[in-house]
Amino acid sequence: MKKSYVYFLSNKNNTVIYIGVTSNILKRIYQHKVKFFKGFTSKYNCNKLVYFEEFDSIEEAILREKQLKAGNRKRKETLINIDNPDWNDLSEDWIFDFT
């Protein structure tokens, strides 16, 4: 079964939190980093992966995404701070090779 993910992106100053969902986290994070799509994340320079959760289905991931988006910023910050208190880019050492 294909895994799915909910992820949080932020900018270098951690002033913005973007929540997304994907079934291919490597490809999707790469797309954010190179600003492949023009939109919120490219406008606000959200290219730092600060949090993610893995699910067994896209349906579960979408439900979780909706739950997280409905929450306030404090709850999102708490999730990040538990696993990544320095708000490091969790994808920093990932290899993005789609050739």
TIBA-268610 format. One record per atom (N, C-alpha, C, O): residue number from 1; residue in one letter; x, y negated, z; atom name. Coordinates in Angstrom, 1 decimal. Example, Ala and Ser with C-alpha at 12.3 -4.5 7.8 and 13.67 -1.06 7.14 Angstrom:
2
+-----+----+--------+--------+--------+----+
!   i ! aa !      u !      v !      w ! at !
+-----+----+--------+--------+--------+----+
!   1 !  a !   13.2 !    5.7 !    7.8 !  N !
!   1 !  a !   12.3 !    4.5 !    7.8 ! CA !
!   1 !  a !   13.2 !    3.3 !    7.8 !  C !
!   1 !  a !   14.2 !    3.3 !    8.5 !  O !
!   2 !  s !   12.8 !    2.2 !    7.1 !  N !
!   2 !  s !   13.7 !    1.1 !    7.1 ! CA !
!   2 !  s !   12.9 !    0.0 !    7.9 !  C !
!   2 !  s !   13.4 !   -1.1 !    8.0 !  O !
+-----+----+--------+--------+--------+----+
//
This chain:
99
+-----+----+--------+--------+--------+----+
!   i ! aa !      u !      v !      w ! at !
+-----+----+--------+--------+--------+----+
!   1 !  m !    0.8 !    1.2 !    0.0 !  N !
!   1 !  m !    0.0 !    0.0 !    0.0 ! CA !
!   1 !  m !    0.9 !   -1.2 !    0.0 !  C !
!   1 !  m !    1.9 !   -1.3 !    0.7 !  O !
!   2 !  k !    0.5 !   -2.2 !   -0.7 !  N !
!   2 !  k !    1.2 !   -3.5 !   -0.9 ! CA !
!   2 !  k !    1.0 !   -4.4 !    0.3 !  C !
!   2 !  k !   -0.1 !   -4.6 !    0.8 !  O !
!   3 !  k !    2.1 !   -4.9 !    0.9 !  N !
!   3 !  k !    2.1 !   -5.8 !    2.0 ! CA !
!   3 !  k !    1.6 !   -7.2 !    1.6 !  C !
!   3 !  k !    1.8 !   -7.5 !    0.4 !  O !
!   4 !  s !    1.0 !   -7.9 !    2.5 !  N !
!   4 !  s !    0.7 !   -9.3 !    2.3 ! CA !
!   4 !  s !    1.2 !  -10.1 !    3.4 !  C !
!   4 !  s !    1.4 !   -9.6 !    4.5 !  O !
!   5 !  y !    1.2 !  -11.4 !    3.2 !  N !
!   5 !  y !    1.9 !  -12.3 !    4.2 ! CA !
!   5 !  y !    1.1 !  -13.6 !    4.4 !  C !
!   5 !  y !    0.6 !  -14.1 !    3.4 !  O !
!   6 !  v !    1.1 !  -14.1 !    5.6 !  N !
!   6 !  v !    0.7 !  -15.5 !    5.9 ! CA !
!   6 !  v !    2.0 !  -16.2 !    6.3 !  C !
!   6 !  v !    2.8 !  -15.6 !    7.1 !  O !
!   7 !  y !    2.2 !  -17.4 !    5.8 !  N !
!   7 !  y !    3.5 !  -18.0 !    6.1 ! CA !
!   7 !  y !    3.3 !  -19.5 !    6.4 !  C !
!   7 !  y !    2.4 !  -20.1 !    5.9 !  O !
!   8 !  f !    4.2 !  -20.0 !    7.2 !  N !
!   8 !  f !    4.3 !  -21.5 !    7.5 ! CA !
!   8 !  f !    5.5 !  -22.1 !    6.8 !  C !
!   8 !  f !    6.6 !  -21.5 !    7.0 !  O !
!   9 !  l !    5.3 !  -23.2 !    6.1 !  N !
!   9 !  l !    6.5 !  -23.9 !    5.6 ! CA !
!   9 !  l !    6.5 !  -25.3 !    6.3 !  C !
!   9 !  l !    5.5 !  -25.8 !    6.7 !  O !
!  10 !  s !    7.7 !  -25.8 !    6.4 !  N !
!  10 !  s !    7.8 !  -27.2 !    7.0 ! CA !
!  10 !  s !    8.8 !  -27.9 !    6.2 !  C !
!  10 !  s !    9.5 !  -27.4 !    5.3 !  O !
!  11 !  n !    9.0 !  -29.2 !    6.5 !  N !
!  11 !  n !   10.0 !  -30.0 !    5.8 ! CA !
!  11 !  n !   11.2 !  -30.1 !    6.7 !  C !
!  11 !  n !   11.2 !  -29.6 !    7.8 !  O !
!  12 !  k !   12.3 !  -30.8 !    6.3 !  N !
!  12 !  k !   13.5 !  -30.9 !    7.1 ! CA !
!  12 !  k !   13.3 !  -31.5 !    8.4 !  C !
!  12 !  k !   14.1 !  -31.2 !    9.4 !  O !
!  13 !  n !   12.4 !  -32.4 !    8.6 !  N !
!  13 !  n !   12.1 !  -33.1 !    9.9 ! CA !
!  13 !  n !   11.0 !  -32.4 !   10.7 !  C !
!  13 !  n !   10.7 !  -32.9 !   11.8 !  O !
!  14 !  n !   10.5 !  -31.3 !   10.2 !  N !
!  14 !  n !    9.4 !  -30.6 !   10.9 ! CA !
!  14 !  n !    8.2 !  -31.4 !   11.2 !  C !
!  14 !  n !    7.5 !  -31.2 !   12.2 !  O !
!  15 !  t !    7.9 !  -32.3 !   10.3 !  N !
!  15 !  t !    6.7 !  -33.2 !   10.5 ! CA !
!  15 !  t !    5.5 !  -32.7 !    9.8 !  C !
!  15 !  t !    4.3 !  -33.1 !   10.1 !  O !
!  16 !  v !    5.6 !  -31.7 !    9.0 !  N !
!  16 !  v !    4.5 !  -31.1 !    8.2 ! CA !
!  16 !  v !    4.5 !  -29.6 !    8.4 !  C !
!  16 !  v !    5.6 !  -29.0 !    8.4 !  O !
!  17 !  i !    3.3 !  -29.0 !    8.5 !  N !
!  17 !  i !    3.2 !  -27.6 !    8.5 ! CA !
!  17 !  i !    2.2 !  -27.2 !    7.5 !  C !
!  17 !  i !    1.0 !  -27.6 !    7.5 !  O !
!  18 !  y !    2.7 !  -26.4 !    6.5 !  N !
!  18 !  y !    1.8 !  -25.9 !    5.4 ! CA !
!  18 !  y !    1.6 !  -24.4 !    5.7 !  C !
!  18 !  y !    2.6 !  -23.7 !    6.0 !  O !
!  19 !  i !    0.4 !  -23.9 !    5.5 !  N !
!  19 !  i !    0.1 !  -22.5 !    5.7 ! CA !
!  19 !  i !   -0.4 !  -21.9 !    4.4 !  C !
!  19 !  i !   -1.2 !  -22.5 !    3.7 !  O !
!  20 !  g !    0.3 !  -20.8 !    4.0 !  N !
!  20 !  g !   -0.1 !  -20.1 !    2.7 ! CA !
!  20 !  g !   -0.2 !  -18.6 !    2.9 !  C !
!  20 !  g !    0.1 !  -18.1 !    4.0 !  O !
!  21 !  v !   -0.7 !  -18.0 !    1.9 !  N !
!  21 !  v !   -0.9 !  -16.5 !    1.9 ! CA !
!  21 !  v !   -0.4 !  -16.0 !    0.6 !  C !
!  21 !  v !   -0.5 !  -16.6 !   -0.5 !  O !
!  22 !  t !    0.3 !  -14.8 !    0.6 !  N !
!  22 !  t !    0.8 !  -14.2 !   -0.6 ! CA !
!  22 !  t !    1.0 !  -12.7 !   -0.5 !  C !
!  22 !  t !    1.0 !  -12.2 !    0.6 !  O !
!  23 !  s !    1.1 !  -12.1 !   -1.6 !  N !
!  23 !  s !    1.4 !  -10.7 !   -1.6 ! CA !
!  23 !  s !    2.9 !  -10.4 !   -2.1 !  C !
!  23 !  s !    3.4 !   -9.3 !   -2.1 !  O !
!  24 !  n !    3.6 !  -11.5 !   -2.4 !  N !
!  24 !  n !    5.0 !  -11.4 !   -2.8 ! CA !
!  24 !  n !    5.7 !  -12.6 !   -2.2 !  C !
!  24 !  n !    5.9 !  -13.7 !   -2.8 !  O !
!  25 !  i !    6.2 !  -12.4 !   -1.0 !  N !
!  25 !  i !    6.7 !  -13.5 !   -0.2 ! CA !
!  25 !  i !    8.0 !  -14.0 !   -0.8 !  C !
!  25 !  i !    8.3 !  -15.2 !   -0.8 !  O !
!  26 !  l !    8.9 !  -13.2 !   -1.3 !  N !
!  26 !  l !   10.1 !  -13.6 !   -1.9 ! CA !
!  26 !  l !    9.8 !  -14.6 !   -3.1 !  C !
!  26 !  l !   10.4 !  -15.7 !   -3.2 !  O !
!  27 !  k !    9.0 !  -14.1 !   -4.0 !  N !
!  27 !  k !    8.6 !  -15.0 !   -5.2 ! CA !
!  27 !  k !    8.0 !  -16.3 !   -4.8 !  C !
!  27 !  k !    8.3 !  -17.3 !   -5.3 !  O !
!  28 !  r !    7.0 !  -16.2 !   -3.8 !  N !
!  28 !  r !    6.3 !  -17.4 !   -3.4 ! CA !
!  28 !  r !    7.2 !  -18.4 !   -2.7 !  C !
!  28 !  r !    7.0 !  -19.6 !   -3.0 !  O !
!  29 !  i !    8.1 !  -18.0 !   -1.9 !  N !
!  29 !  i !    8.9 !  -18.9 !   -1.2 ! CA !
!  29 !  i !    9.9 !  -19.5 !   -2.2 !  C !
!  29 !  i !   10.2 !  -20.7 !   -2.1 !  O !
!  30 !  y !   10.4 !  -18.7 !   -3.1 !  N !
!  30 !  y !   11.2 !  -19.3 !   -4.2 ! CA !
!  30 !  y !   10.5 !  -20.4 !   -4.9 !  C !
!  30 !  y !   11.1 !  -21.4 !   -5.2 !  O !
!  31 !  q !    9.2 !  -20.1 !   -5.3 !  N !
!  31 !  q !    8.5 !  -21.1 !   -6.0 ! CA !
!  31 !  q !    8.3 !  -22.4 !   -5.2 !  C !
!  31 !  q !    8.4 !  -23.5 !   -5.8 !  O !
!  32 !  h !    8.2 !  -22.3 !   -3.9 !  N !
!  32 !  h !    8.1 !  -23.5 !   -3.1 ! CA !
!  32 !  h !    9.5 !  -24.2 !   -3.1 !  C !
!  32 !  h !    9.5 !  -25.5 !   -3.2 !  O !
!  33 !  k !   10.5 !  -23.5 !   -3.0 !  N !
!  33 !  k !   11.9 !  -24.1 !   -2.9 ! CA !
!  33 !  k !   12.2 !  -24.9 !   -4.2 !  C !
!  33 !  k !   12.9 !  -25.9 !   -4.2 !  O !
!  34 !  v !   11.8 !  -24.3 !   -5.4 !  N !
!  34 !  v !   12.2 !  -25.0 !   -6.6 ! CA !
!  34 !  v !   11.0 !  -25.9 !   -7.1 !  C !
!  34 !  v !   11.1 !  -26.5 !   -8.2 !  O !
!  35 !  k !   10.0 !  -26.1 !   -6.3 !  N !
!  35 !  k !    8.9 !  -26.9 !   -6.6 ! CA !
!  35 !  k !    8.2 !  -26.5 !   -8.0 !  C !
!  35 !  k !    7.9 !  -27.4 !   -8.8 !  O !
!  36 !  f !    8.0 !  -25.2 !   -8.1 !  N !
!  36 !  f !    7.5 !  -24.7 !   -9.3 ! CA !
!  36 !  f !    6.1 !  -25.2 !   -9.6 !  C !
!  36 !  f !    5.7 !  -25.5 !  -10.7 !  O !
!  37 !  f !    5.3 !  -25.4 !   -8.6 !  N !
!  37 !  f !    3.9 !  -25.9 !   -8.7 ! CA !
!  37 !  f !    3.9 !  -27.3 !   -8.1 !  C !
!  37 !  f !    4.5 !  -27.6 !   -7.0 !  O !
!  38 !  k !    3.3 !  -28.2 !   -8.7 !  N !
!  38 !  k !    3.2 !  -29.6 !   -8.2 ! CA !
!  38 !  k !    1.9 !  -29.6 !   -7.3 !  C !
!  38 !  k !    0.8 !  -29.2 !   -7.7 !  O !
!  39 !  g !    2.1 !  -30.0 !   -6.1 !  N !
!  39 !  g !    1.0 !  -30.0 !   -5.1 ! CA !
!  39 !  g !    1.5 !  -30.5 !   -3.8 !  C !
!  39 !  g !    2.5 !  -31.2 !   -3.7 !  O !
!  40 !  f !    0.8 !  -30.0 !   -2.7 !  N !
!  40 !  f !    1.1 !  -30.5 !   -1.4 ! CA !
!  40 !  f !    2.5 !  -30.2 !   -1.0 !  C !
!  40 !  f !    3.2 !  -31.1 !   -0.5 !  O !
!  41 !  t !    3.0 !  -29.0 !   -1.2 !  N !
!  41 !  t !    4.4 !  -28.6 !   -0.7 ! CA !
!  41 !  t !    5.5 !  -29.3 !   -1.4 !  C !
!  41 !  t !    6.5 !  -29.7 !   -0.8 !  O !
!  42 !  s !    5.3 !  -29.6 !   -2.7 !  N !
!  42 !  s !    6.3 !  -30.3 !   -3.4 ! CA !
!  42 !  s !    6.2 !  -31.8 !   -3.1 !  C !
!  42 !  s !    7.3 !  -32.5 !   -3.0 !  O !
!  43 !  k !    5.0 !  -32.3 !   -2.9 !  N !
!  43 !  k !    4.9 !  -33.7 !   -2.5 ! CA !
!  43 !  k !    5.5 !  -34.0 !   -1.1 !  C !
!  43 !  k !    6.2 !  -35.1 !   -1.0 !  O !
!  44 !  y !    5.4 !  -33.1 !   -0.2 !  N !
!  44 !  y !    5.9 !  -33.3 !    1.2 ! CA !
!  44 !  y !    7.1 !  -32.5 !    1.5 !  C !
!  44 !  y !    7.5 !  -32.4 !    2.6 !  O !
!  45 !  n !    7.8 !  -32.1 !    0.4 !  N !
!  45 !  n !    9.1 !  -31.4 !    0.6 ! CA !
!  45 !  n !    9.0 !  -30.2 !    1.6 !  C !
!  45 !  n !   10.0 !  -30.1 !    2.4 !  O !
!  46 !  c !    8.0 !  -29.4 !    1.5 !  N !
!  46 !  c !    7.9 !  -28.3 !    2.4 ! CA !
!  46 !  c !    8.5 !  -27.1 !    1.7 !  C !
!  46 !  c !    7.9 !  -26.4 !    0.9 !  O !
!  47 !  n !    9.8 !  -26.8 !    2.1 !  N !
!  47 !  n !   10.5 !  -25.7 !    1.5 ! CA !
!  47 !  n !   11.3 !  -24.9 !    2.5 !  C !
!  47 !  n !   12.1 !  -24.1 !    2.1 !  O !
!  48 !  k !   10.9 !  -25.1 !    3.8 !  N !
!  48 !  k !   11.6 !  -24.3 !    4.8 ! CA !
!  48 !  k !   10.6 !  -23.4 !    5.5 !  C !
!  48 !  k !    9.6 !  -23.8 !    6.1 !  O !
!  49 !  l !   10.9 !  -22.1 !    5.3 !  N !
!  49 !  l !   10.0 !  -21.0 !    5.9 ! CA !
!  49 !  l !   10.3 !  -20.9 !    7.4 !  C !
!  49 !  l !   11.4 !  -20.6 !    7.8 !  O !
!  50 !  v !    9.3 !  -21.3 !    8.2 !  N !
!  50 !  v !    9.6 !  -21.3 !    9.7 ! CA !
!  50 !  v !    8.8 !  -20.2 !   10.4 !  C !
!  50 !  v !    9.1 !  -20.0 !   11.6 !  O !
!  51 !  y !    7.9 !  -19.5 !    9.7 !  N !
!  51 !  y !    7.1 !  -18.5 !   10.4 ! CA !
!  51 !  y !    6.4 !  -17.7 !    9.4 !  C !
!  51 !  y !    5.9 !  -18.2 !    8.3 !  O !
!  52 !  f !    6.2 !  -16.4 !    9.6 !  N !
!  52 !  f !    5.4 !  -15.6 !    8.8 ! CA !
!  52 !  f !    4.9 !  -14.3 !    9.5 !  C !
!  52 !  f !    5.5 !  -13.9 !   10.5 !  O !
!  53 !  e !    3.8 !  -13.8 !    9.0 !  N !
!  53 !  e !    3.2 !  -12.6 !    9.6 ! CA !
!  53 !  e !    2.9 !  -11.6 !    8.4 !  C !
!  53 !  e !    2.6 !  -12.1 !    7.3 !  O !
!  54 !  e !    3.1 !  -10.3 !    8.6 !  N !
!  54 !  e !    2.9 !   -9.3 !    7.6 ! CA !
!  54 !  e !    1.6 !   -8.5 !    7.9 !  C !
!  54 !  e !    1.3 !   -8.2 !    9.0 !  O !
!  55 !  f !    0.9 !   -8.2 !    6.8 !  N !
!  55 !  f !   -0.4 !   -7.5 !    6.9 ! CA !
!  55 !  f !   -0.4 !   -6.4 !    5.9 !  C !
!  55 !  f !    0.4 !   -6.4 !    4.9 !  O !
!  56 !  d !   -1.2 !   -5.4 !    6.1 !  N !
!  56 !  d !   -1.4 !   -4.2 !    5.2 ! CA !
!  56 !  d !   -2.2 !   -4.5 !    4.0 !  C !
!  56 !  d !   -2.2 !   -3.7 !    3.0 !  O !
!  57 !  s !   -3.0 !   -5.6 !    4.0 !  N !
!  57 !  s !   -3.9 !   -5.9 !    2.9 ! CA !
!  57 !  s !   -4.0 !   -7.4 !    2.7 !  C !
!  57 !  s !   -3.8 !   -8.2 !    3.7 !  O !
!  58 !  i !   -4.3 !   -7.8 !    1.5 !  N !
!  58 !  i !   -4.5 !   -9.3 !    1.2 ! CA !
!  58 !  i !   -5.7 !   -9.8 !    2.0 !  C !
!  58 !  i !   -5.7 !  -10.9 !    2.4 !  O !
!  59 !  e !   -6.7 !   -8.9 !    2.1 !  N !
!  59 !  e !   -7.9 !   -9.4 !    2.8 ! CA !
!  59 !  e !   -7.6 !   -9.7 !    4.3 !  C !
!  59 !  e !   -8.1 !  -10.7 !    4.8 !  O !
!  60 !  e !   -6.8 !   -8.9 !    4.9 !  N !
!  60 !  e !   -6.4 !   -9.2 !    6.3 ! CA !
!  60 !  e !   -5.6 !  -10.5 !    6.4 !  C !
!  60 !  e !   -5.8 !  -11.4 !    7.3 !  O !
!  61 !  a !   -4.7 !  -10.7 !    5.4 !  N !
!  61 !  a !   -3.9 !  -11.9 !    5.4 ! CA !
!  61 !  a !   -4.8 !  -13.2 !    5.2 !  C !
!  61 !  a !   -4.5 !  -14.2 !    5.8 !  O !
!  62 !  i !   -5.7 !  -13.1 !    4.3 !  N !
!  62 !  i !   -6.6 !  -14.2 !    4.0 ! CA !
!  62 !  i !   -7.4 !  -14.6 !    5.3 !  C !
!  62 !  i !   -7.6 !  -15.7 !    5.6 !  O !
!  63 !  l !   -7.9 !  -13.6 !    6.0 !  N !
!  63 !  l !   -8.7 !  -13.8 !    7.2 ! CA !
!  63 !  l !   -7.8 !  -14.5 !    8.2 !  C !
!  63 !  l !   -8.2 !  -15.5 !    8.9 !  O !
!  64 !  r !   -6.6 !  -14.1 !    8.4 !  N !
!  64 !  r !   -5.6 !  -14.7 !    9.3 ! CA !
!  64 !  r !   -5.3 !  -16.1 !    8.9 !  C !
!  64 !  r !   -5.2 !  -17.0 !    9.7 !  O !
!  65 !  e !   -5.1 !  -16.3 !    7.6 !  N !
!  65 !  e !   -4.8 !  -17.7 !    7.1 ! CA !
!  65 !  e !   -5.9 !  -18.6 !    7.4 !  C !
!  65 !  e !   -5.7 !  -19.7 !    7.9 !  O !
!  66 !  k !   -7.1 !  -18.2 !    7.2 !  N !
!  66 !  k !   -8.3 !  -19.1 !    7.6 ! CA !
!  66 !  k !   -8.3 !  -19.4 !    9.1 !  C !
!  66 !  k !   -8.6 !  -20.5 !    9.5 !  O !
!  67 !  q !   -8.1 !  -18.4 !    9.9 !  N !
!  67 !  q !   -8.0 !  -18.5 !   11.3 ! CA !
!  67 !  q !   -7.0 !  -19.6 !   11.7 !  C !
!  67 !  q !   -7.2 !  -20.5 !   12.5 !  O !
!  68 !  l !   -5.8 !  -19.4 !   11.1 !  N !
!  68 !  l !   -4.7 !  -20.3 !   11.5 ! CA !
!  68 !  l !   -4.9 !  -21.7 !   11.0 !  C !
!  68 !  l !   -4.6 !  -22.7 !   11.7 !  O !
!  69 !  k !   -5.5 !  -21.9 !    9.8 !  N !
!  69 !  k !   -5.8 !  -23.2 !    9.3 ! CA !
!  69 !  k !   -6.8 !  -23.9 !   10.1 !  C !
!  69 !  k !   -6.9 !  -25.2 !   10.2 !  O !
!  70 !  a !   -7.7 !  -23.2 !   10.7 !  N !
!  70 !  a !   -8.8 !  -23.8 !   11.6 ! CA !
!  70 !  a !   -8.2 !  -24.3 !   12.9 !  C !
!  70 !  a !   -8.9 !  -25.1 !   13.6 !  O !
!  71 !  g !   -7.1 !  -23.8 !   13.3 !  N !
!  71 !  g !   -6.5 !  -24.2 !   14.6 ! CA !
!  71 !  g !   -5.8 !  -25.6 !   14.5 !  C !
!  71 !  g !   -5.6 !  -26.1 !   13.4 !  O !
!  72 !  n !   -5.5 !  -26.1 !   15.6 !  N !
!  72 !  n !   -4.8 !  -27.4 !   15.7 ! CA !
!  72 !  n !   -3.3 !  -27.2 !   15.6 !  C !
!  72 !  n !   -2.8 !  -26.1 !   15.6 !  O !
!  73 !  r !   -2.6 !  -28.3 !   15.4 !  N !
!  73 !  r !   -1.1 !  -28.3 !   15.2 ! CA !
!  73 !  r !   -0.4 !  -27.7 !   16.4 !  C !
!  73 !  r !    0.5 !  -26.9 !   16.2 !  O !
!  74 !  k !   -0.9 !  -27.9 !   17.6 !  N !
!  74 !  k !   -0.2 !  -27.4 !   18.8 ! CA !
!  74 !  k !   -0.2 !  -25.9 !   18.8 !  C !
!  74 !  k !    0.8 !  -25.3 !   19.1 !  O !
!  75 !  r !   -1.3 !  -25.3 !   18.4 !  N !
!  75 !  r !   -1.3 !  -23.8 !   18.3 ! CA !
!  75 !  r !   -0.4 !  -23.3 !   17.2 !  C !
!  75 !  r !    0.3 !  -22.2 !   17.4 !  O !
!  76 !  k !   -0.2 !  -24.0 !   16.1 !  N !
!  76 !  k !    0.7 !  -23.6 !   15.1 ! CA !
!  76 !  k !    2.1 !  -23.7 !   15.6 !  C !
!  76 !  k !    3.0 !  -22.9 !   15.3 !  O !
!  77 !  e !    2.4 !  -24.8 !   16.3 !  N !
!  77 !  e !    3.8 !  -25.0 !   16.8 ! CA !
!  77 !  e !    4.1 !  -24.0 !   17.8 !  C !
!  77 !  e !    5.3 !  -23.5 !   17.9 !  O !
!  78 !  t !    3.2 !  -23.6 !   18.6 !  N !
!  78 !  t !    3.4 !  -22.5 !   19.6 ! CA !
!  78 !  t !    3.8 !  -21.2 !   19.0 !  C !
!  78 !  t !    4.7 !  -20.6 !   19.4 !  O !
!  79 !  l !    3.1 !  -20.8 !   17.9 !  N !
!  79 !  l !    3.5 !  -19.6 !   17.2 ! CA !
!  79 !  l !    4.9 !  -19.7 !   16.6 !  C !
!  79 !  l !    5.7 !  -18.8 !   16.8 !  O !
!  80 !  i !    5.3 !  -20.8 !   16.1 !  N !
!  80 !  i !    6.6 !  -21.0 !   15.5 ! CA !
!  80 !  i !    7.6 !  -20.9 !   16.7 !  C !
!  80 !  i !    8.6 !  -20.3 !   16.5 !  O !
!  81 !  n !    7.4 !  -21.7 !   17.7 !  N !
!  81 !  n !    8.3 !  -21.8 !   18.8 ! CA !
!  81 !  n !    8.6 !  -20.4 !   19.5 !  C !
!  81 !  n !    9.7 !  -20.2 !   20.1 !  O !
!  82 !  i !    7.6 !  -19.5 !   19.5 !  N !
!  82 !  i !    7.8 !  -18.2 !   20.1 ! CA !
!  82 !  i !    8.9 !  -17.4 !   19.4 !  C !
!  82 !  i !    9.8 !  -16.9 !   20.1 !  O !
!  83 !  d !    8.9 !  -17.4 !   18.1 !  N !
!  83 !  d !    9.8 !  -16.6 !   17.3 ! CA !
!  83 !  d !   11.0 !  -17.4 !   16.7 !  C !
!  83 !  d !   12.0 !  -16.8 !   16.4 !  O !
!  84 !  n !   10.8 !  -18.7 !   16.6 !  N !
!  84 !  n !   11.8 !  -19.5 !   15.9 ! CA !
!  84 !  n !   11.9 !  -20.9 !   16.5 !  C !
!  84 !  n !   11.5 !  -21.9 !   15.9 !  O !
!  85 !  p !   12.3 !  -20.9 !   17.8 !  N !
!  85 !  p !   12.3 !  -22.2 !   18.5 ! CA !
!  85 !  p !   13.1 !  -23.3 !   17.9 !  C !
!  85 !  p !   12.8 !  -24.5 !   18.2 !  O !
!  86 !  d !   14.1 !  -23.0 !   17.1 !  N !
!  86 !  d !   14.9 !  -24.0 !   16.4 ! CA !
!  86 !  d !   14.4 !  -24.4 !   15.1 !  C !
!  86 !  d !   14.9 !  -25.3 !   14.4 !  O !
!  87 !  w !   13.3 !  -23.8 !   14.7 !  N !
!  87 !  w !   12.6 !  -24.1 !   13.4 ! CA !
!  87 !  w !   13.6 !  -23.9 !   12.2 !  C !
!  87 !  w !   13.7 !  -24.7 !   11.3 !  O !
!  88 !  n !   14.4 !  -22.8 !   12.3 !  N !
!  88 !  n !   15.4 !  -22.5 !   11.2 ! CA !
!  88 !  n !   14.6 !  -22.0 !   10.0 !  C !
!  88 !  n !   13.5 !  -21.6 !   10.1 !  O !
!  89 !  d !   15.2 !  -22.1 !    8.9 !  N !
!  89 !  d !   14.7 !  -21.6 !    7.6 ! CA !
!  89 !  d !   14.9 !  -20.1 !    7.6 !  C !
!  89 !  d !   16.0 !  -19.6 !    7.5 !  O !
!  90 !  l !   13.8 !  -19.3 !    7.8 !  N !
!  90 !  l !   13.9 !  -17.9 !    7.9 ! CA !
!  90 !  l !   14.3 !  -17.3 !    6.6 !  C !
!  90 !  l !   14.7 !  -16.1 !    6.5 !  O !
!  91 !  s !   14.2 !  -18.0 !    5.5 !  N !
!  91 !  s !   14.5 !  -17.5 !    4.2 ! CA !
!  91 !  s !   15.9 !  -17.9 !    3.7 !  C !
!  91 !  s !   16.3 !  -17.7 !    2.6 !  O !
!  92 !  e !   16.7 !  -18.5 !    4.6 !  N !
!  92 !  e !   18.0 !  -19.1 !    4.3 ! CA !
!  92 !  e !   18.9 !  -18.1 !    3.6 !  C !
!  92 !  e !   19.6 !  -18.4 !    2.7 !  O !
!  93 !  d !   18.9 !  -16.8 !    4.1 !  N !
!  93 !  d !   19.8 !  -15.8 !    3.6 ! CA !
!  93 !  d !   19.2 !  -14.9 !    2.6 !  C !
!  93 !  d !   19.8 !  -13.9 !    2.2 !  O !
!  94 !  w !   17.9 !  -15.2 !    2.2 !  N !
!  94 !  w !   17.3 !  -14.3 !    1.2 ! CA !
!  94 !  w !   17.9 !  -14.5 !   -0.1 !  C !
!  94 !  w !   18.4 !  -15.6 !   -0.5 !  O !
!  95 !  i !   17.9 !  -13.5 !   -0.9 !  N !
!  95 !  i !   18.4 !  -13.5 !   -2.3 ! CA !
!  95 !  i !   17.2 !  -13.6 !   -3.2 !  C !
!  95 !  i !   16.4 !  -12.7 !   -3.3 !  O !
!  96 !  f !   17.2 !  -14.7 !   -4.0 !  N !
!  96 !  f !   16.1 !  -14.9 !   -4.9 ! CA !
!  96 !  f !   16.6 !  -14.7 !   -6.3 !  C !
!  96 !  f !   17.2 !  -15.5 !   -7.0 !  O !
!  97 !  d !   16.4 !  -13.4 !   -6.8 !  N !
!  97 !  d !   16.9 !  -13.1 !   -8.2 ! CA !
!  97 !  d !   15.8 !  -12.5 !   -8.9 !  C !
!  97 !  d !   15.4 !  -11.3 !   -8.7 !  O !
!  98 !  f !   15.2 !  -13.3 !   -9.8 !  N !
!  98 !  f !   14.0 !  -12.9 !  -10.6 ! CA !
!  98 !  f !   14.4 !  -12.7 !  -12.1 !  C !
!  98 !  f !   13.5 !  -12.8 !  -12.9 !  O !
!  99 !  t !   15.7 !  -12.5 !  -12.4 !  N !
!  99 !  t !   16.1 !  -12.4 !  -13.8 ! CA !
!  99 !  t !   15.9 !  -11.0 !  -14.3 !  C !
!  99 !  t !   16.2 !  -10.7 !  -15.4 !  O !
+-----+----+--------+--------+--------+----+
//
